[in-house]
Amino acid sequence: MNKGNIMKNIMALTTVILLLAVWGCSTSHRVEVAPVEVKPIHITIDVNVKVDKELDDFFSDIDDAAASPEAENAK
C-alpha cells in the first residue's frame, strides 16, 4: 500500500466514525399531552353585605347631616 491509499482509508474511517458518533448522540423525544378539561368555577361571596349594612346604619347620622343645609353662621 502506498501512502496515498493509507491516508484515504484513514480519512474514510475517521469520517465514518464521526458520522456514527453524531448519529448515536442525537436523540428525539415524543411527548403526548392529554387534553385538559377546564370547568367553570362559581364562587358566591356575601359576607360583606352584613358589614356594609352595619356601616351604613352607623354612619347614617353623618350622611343625614351632610344632606341638610348649612347653618347661617357657617358661611
N, C-alpha and C positions, 0 to 999 in steps of 0.2 A: 504494500500500500504506500502510496506517496503521501506527502504532507498535505496536499490539497484535499484529498479524499477524507483524511482523518479530520481536518477542520470542518468539512461539510457534515460529516457524521456527528461531530461534537455539537455543532450548531443545530442540527436537526433534533438531536436528543435533548438539548437544552430547551429548544422551543416546545417540544412535546411535554417535557417535564413542567415547564411554566404553564402551558395550557391546561394540563391536568390539575396543577395546584390551584389555578384560578377557578376552574370548574368545580373542584372539590370544596373550595371555600365559599362559593356562592350558595346562598340559602334563599328559600322562599317560604312564606308562611301564609296560610289561608285562615282567616278568622271569620266565623259565621256569627252574625248577631241576630238574635231573635227579635221580632218586632216588640216594641214596648207599648203596653196599653196604658193610656193616660185617662183616668177617670176624674170627673169634676168633684171638687170638694166644696161642700156647703157649710158655712160657719155663720151662726147667728149669735150676735153679741147684744145683749140688752141690759147689761149691768149698769151702764152709765145713765140710764133713763131715770132710775130712782134717785141717784145723786144729783142729776140735773134738776129734777123737780124740787128736791130739798133746797138746793141753792137758790132756785127761783123764789121759793117761799121765804127764805132767809133774807134775801136782798130786795124783796118786793117793796119795802118802805123806801129804799133808796131810789128805785125805779119810779115810784109814785111821786117822790119829791122832785125828781128831775123833770117829770112831765108837768108839774104845776108851775104857774107863772112866778117870776121872781118877786121878791118883796120890793117895796118902794125905796127903801134905804140901801138896797144892794146895787143900785145904778150908779 
